[in-house]
Amino acid sequence: MREHLAERADGWFAKAQAASLNSLPCRAGCSQCCVGPFAITLLDVERIRQGLKAMPKGQGDGLRRRALAQTGSMERAFPRLSTTPFLDTWPDTEIDDLVTAFQHLPCPALEPDGTCAVYPWRPLTCRLMGIPTDEAGLVQGACKVQTAVPILRLPEQLRQQEHVLAEEEARAILKYQQDRGTSGEEVLLPYGFMLDISPCR
């Protein structure tokens, strides 16, 4: 079910990109959205771990070292992370403070040439990133790069499919938690590369 979800996300992005008349600036080497921490789910953590296991040992170890350095800095600034990496009980304002404080940090998987070392196993957020947002009747670019290109509103049918995808993800997360007896759901991106992350009970 988790891999099916990733395939569905890729399919939705392809349709949304086509509906945008391929005007999106997203392409290999553009890494605007790969800088700054954000929350990922347990499903994303599981997917990243699969990727790390599939890599040559040296490459995977390098990504973990980058992640360890980042999580160490975060835990020194926000000590509650050293108790549990899960963000489920954090107020939004505190998460915003953390994200702002570390907005300069690149994803541990971001390579010098702007490509992603875990691209086939990237989180769902990364798979869907780049499509303009549509809130309260306003269409806005998904990143700073998009402010310089024409932005088209997606058809309502695609927005409905996006909501269905989000509901599918929520059900998959709940099943994952039930199967493993865990209650935590979201962690910051660098923790997804840590093999010793413990589930919140």
C-alpha positions in Angstrom: 0.0 0.0 0.0 2.8 2.4 0.8 4.5 1.9 -2.6 1.1 2.2 -4.3 0.8 5.6 -2.6 4.1 6.8 -3.9 3.1 5.6 -7.4 -0.2 7.4 -7.1 1.6 10.6 -6.0 4.0 10.4 -9.0 1.0 9.9 -11.3 -0.9 12.9 -9.9 2.2 15.1 -10.3 2.6 14.1 -13.9 -1.1 15.0 -14.6 -0.8 18.2 -12.7 2.4 19.1 -14.6 0.7 18.4 -17.9 -2.3 20.5 -16.9 0.1 23.4 -16.1 1.2 23.1 -19.8 4.6 22.0 -18.6 5.3 25.5 -17.4 6.7 24.4 -14.0 10.4 25.2 -13.6 11.0 21.9 -11.7 13.8 19.9 -13.3 16.9 17.9 -12.3 19.4 20.2 -10.6 16.8 22.7 -9.3 17.0 22.4 -5.6 15.1 25.4 -4.3 12.7 23.2 -2.3 15.5 21.0 -1.0 16.8 23.5 1.5 15.3 23.9 5.0 13.7 21.2 7.2 10.1 20.1 7.0 8.0 17.4 8.5 7.8 13.9 7.0 5.7 10.9 8.0 6.6 7.5 9.3 5.8 6.2 5.8 8.4 8.6 4.4 11.0 7.4 7.0 10.4 3.8 6.1 10.8 4.6 2.4 14.1 6.5 3.0 15.4 3.6 5.1 14.7 1.3 2.2 16.7 3.6 0.0 19.7 3.8 2.4 19.8 0.0 2.6 19.8 -0.2 -1.2 22.8 2.2 -1.6 26.4 1.3 -1.4 27.4 1.4 2.2 29.7 4.4 1.9 27.1 6.5 0.3 24.4 5.7 2.8 26.8 6.3 5.7 27.7 9.7 4.2 24.0 10.7 4.2 23.6 9.5 7.8 26.6 11.6 8.9 25.0 14.7 7.4 21.7 14.0 9.1 23.4 13.3 12.4 25.2 16.7 12.2 21.9 18.4 11.5 19.9 16.7 14.2 22.6 17.4 16.7 22.4 21.1 16.0 18.6 21.0 16.2 18.6 19.2 19.5 21.1 21.7 21.0 18.8 24.5 20.0 15.5 22.7 20.8 16.4 20.2 23.6 12.9 18.5 23.6 14.0 16.8 20.3 16.6 14.8 22.2 13.7 13.2 24.2 11.7 12.3 21.1 12.0 13.4 17.5 8.2 13.3 16.9 6.5 16.6 16.4 2.9 15.5 17.0 2.5 17.4 20.2 4.5 20.5 19.2 2.6 23.8 18.8 2.7 25.1 15.2 4.5 28.2 16.4 7.4 26.2 17.9 7.7 24.2 14.7 7.8 27.4 12.7 10.5 28.7 15.0 12.6 25.6 14.4 12.1 25.6 10.7 13.1 29.3 10.5 16.2 28.8 12.7 17.4 26.0 10.3 16.1 27.2 7.0 19.6 27.3 5.6 20.2 23.5 6.0 20.1 21.5 2.8 18.4 18.1 2.8 21.0 15.4 3.8 20.3 13.8 0.4 21.0 16.9 -1.6 24.1 16.3 -3.8 26.5 19.1 -4.9 25.1 19.0 -8.4 21.6 19.7 -7.1 20.3 16.1 -7.6 18.7 13.9 -4.9 20.6 10.8 -3.6 17.3 9.1 -2.5 15.2 10.2 -5.4 13.4 6.9 -6.0 12.7 6.8 -2.2 12.0 10.5 -1.6 9.1 11.5 0.8 5.6 12.1 -0.5 6.0 15.9 0.1 8.9 15.9 -2.3 6.9 14.0 -4.9 4.1 16.5 -4.8 6.2 19.7 -4.4 6.3 22.2 -7.3 2.6 22.3 -8.1 1.2 25.8 -7.4 -1.1 26.1 -4.4 -4.7 27.3 -4.6 -6.2 28.7 -1.4 -9.1 31.1 -1.0 -9.3 31.6 -4.7 -5.7 32.6 -5.0 -3.1 30.7 -7.0 0.5 31.0 -5.7 3.8 29.6 -6.8 5.1 26.7 -4.7 8.5 28.2 -4.4 10.5 31.4 -5.1 11.5 30.2 -8.5 7.9 30.0 -9.6 7.3 33.7 -9.0 9.0 34.4 -12.3 6.9 32.1 -14.5 3.2 32.1 -15.5 1.1 30.2 -12.9 -2.0 28.4 -14.1 -4.9 27.2 -11.9 -5.3 23.4 -11.8 -8.6 21.9 -12.9 -10.9 21.1 -9.9 -10.8 17.4 -10.8 -7.1 17.3 -10.1 -7.5 19.2 -6.8 -10.1 16.6 -5.8 -7.7 13.8 -6.6 -5.1 15.6 -4.5 -7.5 15.5 -1.5 -8.2 11.8 -2.1 -4.5 11.1 -2.1 -4.1 12.9 1.2 -6.9 10.8 2.6 -5.2 7.6 1.3 -2.0 8.7 3.0 -3.8 9.3 6.3 -5.3 5.8 6.2 -1.9 4.2 5.4 -0.2 6.1 8.3 -2.9 4.9 10.7 -2.5 1.3 9.5 1.3 1.6 9.9 0.9 2.8 13.4 -1.6 0.1 14.3 0.6 -2.6 12.9 3.6 -1.4 14.9 1.8 -0.2 18.0 3.1 3.4 17.6 1.4 6.7 18.1 4.0 9.1 16.6 3.4 10.3 13.0 5.8 13.1 11.9 9.5 13.9 12.3 11.7 16.5 10.8 13.4 15.4 7.5 16.9 14.8 8.8 15.5 12.2 11.3 14.3 10.1 8.4 18.0 9.2 7.7 18.6 8.1 11.3 18.4 4.3 11.7 18.1 4.5 15.5 14.9 6.6 15.5 12.5 5.1 18.1 8.8 5.1 17.5 6.7 7.2 19.9 4.4 5.0 22.1 
